[in-house]
Amino acid sequence: MSNAKIPVMLPCLGEEEAQAAAEAVRSGWVAQGPRVTAFEKAFAERVGAAEGIAVSNCTTGLHLALVAIGVGPGDEVIVPSLSFIATANAARYVGATPVFADVDLATGNLTEATIDAVRTERTKAIIAVHQGGNPFDTRALRAAATRWGVALVEDAACAAGSTAYGRPVGEGALIAAWSFHPRKVITTGEGGMITTDDAEWAVRLRRLREHGMNVSAAERHAATQPVLEAYLETGYNYRMTDIQAAVGLVQLDRLDGLVAQRRELAARYDELLKGIEGVTPVTVPGYAESNYQSYWILFGAEFATDRDDVLRILADAGISARRGIMAAHLEPAYAGVEADLPNTERLTRHSLILPLHHLLTAEDQDRIVGVLRTLA
């Protein structure tokens, strides 16, 4: 049995990505340009949306989504605390107040009931996360948001390739933000995307990501006569480069194969973990198929070893795992925020993320689960 270190995640990058990036460099067009436009169209089509707006990362995508729907000071935005802290921070960026809702213990996702428990007359929007690639109930939450008269922003950072009710999670979303960070299934290094079916929003979002200009830099460079641009509103520098987009187009071609492989590995984890008392894998609801961007397990009280000790013992065995998904309300940045979130706190304190990537082998999985068995 190999004693090589097992990483928790590896991006799947190869010679095709290197050649695509090199071609972008050789073209002389390395900033936002034609490859970004091509990537926007291809990604939007893949996730079932009419419009794609490439941005510098998912966090800036969430920020612009809230700007587009008109969230500002005095408004409340319901978010899960169980998410990377950027989800909550996006509300603060526009001067709104993030309000933390609890999640379902089995799936790690917001539900209609947990949202309704903290909803007030000041609620302007909800940011719901497809946590770790595990889709929330899109039908239920979209219908509830419409009924309540609030905007539903979908944080799909981890969800490229996941489906809900047989359709890509981005299909039918009011507005969604996506991540291409190296921890995600496909990557552009850094980078993100906003998708929506609203053509007017798309026009404004493209303007906002480029300083509020009424004509893009690419359009100015393509013009045969001088173009005197105007700045219509306060905008941002949230652009993606053509080098990143070139890599993204190759990665998008890999997506289906990567997701299929991750589902096979997750199914094997499910089988290997059966019979280990006190270990519960993430639950994928019947309406969904996860891309398994993350595969996490929850330890019950009957498991003999503390979660943090498990992480240390795995590390000593050359196995890189991660603590469960963070809880923003427990971080110093949100000190003083009152929130009653029992499921969130149990998940963040008693779960961990196991290695899952394209180079993970059956032998690796046997080794990982073998260590867990000794600790049960």
N, C-alpha and C positions, 0 to 999 in steps of 0.2 A: 504493500500500500504506500502511495506517495505521501511524503511529508511536505510537499510544496505548499506555499501559502495560497489560500483560497480567498480572492477578493470578493467583497460584497456586490460589486457592480463593475462592469467593464463596458465602455462604448464599443460598438462594432464598427470599426473604421478600417478601411483597406486601401489598396492601390487606386481603386476607382475614385474614391474621395480625394486622394492626393492629386490625381491627374485633373479632376474637375477644378480643384482649387488653383492648380498651376495654370490651367487654361484661362481662368478668370484673371490671374495676375498678368499673363502674357497679353491678354486682350487690352490691357491698359485701363479697363473699367473695373475698379476694385471697390468703389463706394456703392451706394444704392443705385441699381441700374436694371438692365433687362433681365438678368438672372433672378433678381428679387421679384420682378413682375411674374416671371414664369413659375417661380416657387409658390407665390401667393395663389395663382390660379390652380396649380396642381394640388396644393394642400387643401384648399377650399373644396375642390371637387372630391378629394378623398374622404373628407369628413362630412360631406353632404351639405355644405353651406354655399350660398351664392357669392359671398365676398370673403377674400382673405386680405388682411393688412399686416404685413411683416413688421415686426418691431424688434427692439434690442434685447428684450427678454420678456418673460411672462409677467413679471412684476409691473413693468411699464405698460404692458397690455391691460392688466387689471386697472391701473390708474386711468388710462385713456378710456376704458369702458365706462368707468364711473363718471368721467367728465362728459362723455357722449350722452349718457342718460340723465344728466343734470343733477347729480348728487353734489351737495355742498354743505356749508356750515348750517347747523341746526338740524340736519338730517341724521337718522340712524341707519346703519347698515348691519344687518344680521349676518354673522359669520361663524363658522366653527372655530373654536379655539384649537381643536385637534387638526392642525394644518401647519405647514411652514408659515413663519410669522409674516411673510409678505402678504398673505391673504388679508389679515387684519390691518396691516400697515397701509394698504391701498385706500382704505376708508379714511385714515388720518391724512393721507396726502391731499385729499380734496376738502379737508376741514370737517368731515363728518365724524360721527361717533360710532366706532365698532361695538356691536352688542353681541356677546358670545352666547351661542346656543349649544346644547349638548348634542351628542351623536348616538346613533344606534351602536350597541356594544358589538354586535356581530359583524357589521359591515364597515364601521368607522365613519358613516355618512350622516349628514343631517336628514331629518325626516320632517314631514308636514307637522307632526305633533311637537317636535322639539323646537321648531321655528315658531309655531303659534304660541308656545309657552312664553316667549320673550318679545313677541311682536307688540308694538305700540302704535299710536296715531302718528308718531314721528318716523316710523319705518319707511324709508324711501326705496331701499333695495335690499336684496339678499345676495350674498356671494356663497354659492353652494359648490363644494369641491367633490370631484370624482376621485375619492381618496385612494392614492396608490394605484390608480387605474381601475379601481372598483366603482362602477357607475352607481350614482344615486338613482332614485326612482324618478326618471325624467318626466314621466306622465303625471305623477302625483304632484311633484313640486312645481312644474310649469303651470298646471291647472290651478293649484293653490295660489301661486303668485298672481295669476290673472284675476282670480276671485278677490284677492285682497287689494288689488290695484297697486302692486309694487313690482319693480323690475327684478328679474332673476338673471344675475350674471353667473355664468358657469366657469368655475376655475377648473379647466381641463388640462392643467399643467402636465399631469401624468397620464393622460387618457388617450393619446393617439393610438388607434387600433382597437379600442374597447367598443363594445356595442351595448345598447339598451333596447329591448323589444325588437331585436333583430336589425337595428339600424345604427350607424355610427353615432356616437354620443353627441357630436356636433350638429347633427341634422335636427332642424327645428328649434335650435337654441335661439333665444333673443339675441344674445351676444356671449361669446366664449373666448377665453384666453388660454393659450397653449405655450408650453415650454419646450425648448430644444437644448436644455442643459445636458452635460454628459451623463448625469444620473438617469436621464429619461431613455425611453426605448430607442428613439432616434435623436440625433444631436447635430447641431451646427456649431458646437463649442459653447458659445452663449447664443441667445436668440429666442424669439418668441413669435407668436402669431395671434391676431384677433380674427375671429370669424363671426359673420352676421349675415342675415338675409336682407338687411336694410341698406339700400344703395346710397341713400342720403347720408346715413351715418358713416358709411365707408368713405365717402368723399371727404367728410370732415375729419375722420380719423387719420386719413393719409396726410391731410394738411397739418393736423396737430402734431404728428410724429416728426414733422419737418419744419419746426419753428413757426407754424401758422402761415406758411407761404401759400399764395394762391396758385402757384405753378411750381412743380417739383424741379429739383436740380437736374434730373434726367431730362425733363422736357426742355429746360433751358439749353442744355448742352446739345440737344438734338435739333434745336431751331436753327434756321438758316439766317435769321435776322436777330439783332439784339432783343432780348426780352427784359423788360423792367418789371420785376416782380413786386408784389405788395404783400404785406403781412397783416392778415385780416383779424387775427386775435392772438393772444399769448399762447405760444406753442412750446414744443419741447424738441430736444434732439434725441429721438428714440428710434433711429433708423437701423436697419440691418444692412450689411455689406453684401456685395455681389459674390465675394469669396465664400461667405457663410451660406448664401443661397445656393451656390454651386454644389457645396457639400450636402445641403439639405435635399436637393433634387435626387442625388444618388441615394441618400438615406431613405427617402420616401419610397424608392423602389424596393428597398430591403424590408419595409415595415411588415408586410404580410408574413413573410418567412420568419422574421424575428418573433412576432406575436405567436405564431403557431408553435415555435420551439419553446417559448416561455410557458405556454399553456401545458405542453407536454411535461416540462420540468416541474411545474406546479402540481400537476396531477400525480406525479411520482412522489413529491413531498407529501401530498395528502395521504398516499398509501403507506409510506414509510413511518409517518407520525401516528398512524392508528395504533391504539393500544398503549401509548405513552400517557400515563395518568397525569392530568393537570395541564395538558397542552392542547389548545384549541386553535386550529388554523383560521385565517381570515375566511369569512363566509361570502361567497359570491351569490347574490340572490338569483332566483330562477329566471327573472326577466333579463338578466345581464350575462355578458361574457367579458371578463376582465382581460386586459393585456398583461396583467401581473407585472406592472412596473415595479411594484414591491410585493414581496410575499412575507406577511408577518404572522407571528404566532402569539397567542395570549396565554400567560401562565395563570393557572388557578391556585387557590390556597393550598391544594393538595400536592403541588409540585414542590419537591424537597429543597430546591436551591433558589435563592433570591435572583431576580433578573439581572441585576448588576454584576453579581458573582458569575452568572452564566456567561455574560459578555466577556469577563476577564478570563475565564477558563477557556472559552472558545479562542480568544486571542492567543493564549499560551499554546494552544494546539495549532496555531497558524491559520485560524479561521476568522475572517473579518466579518463581523455582524454589526448591526446598529441598534441603538435603543429604539423603542417604538416612536411613532410620529410625535413630534413635540406638541406641547400645549401652550399656546401663546399667553394665556392668562396667568401662567405660572412664571413667566419671564420678567426680569426687572423692568423691561420697557413698559409693562402693563401693571406694575405694582400699584396697588390700591383699587384696582378694578374688582368689583364684587361679582362673583359668578358661581352658581350652584351647578356643577358639571360632574356628577359622579362617574358617568361612563367615560367621559374624556379623561379624567384623572386616573381611572383604573387602566385604561388603554395606554396612556403615556408612561405609566410607572411599571406596568407588568407585562409589556409586550416587547418583542424585538423583531427586527427585520433580518431574514436569512439571506445568504448569497443567492443571487439569481442573475445569470447572464449567459451569453451565447457560447462561452467556452466552458461552462460548468458541465462536469461529467457525472455519470451515474456513480462512479467511484467517489467523487467529491461529495455527492449527496449522502452516500452511505457513511462516509467519514463524519460529516456534519451531524447527521441524526444519531450516529453511534455515540458521539459525545453527549448529546442531549439525553439519551437513554441512561447513561451512567449517572446523570445528575437528578433523575426523576425520583 
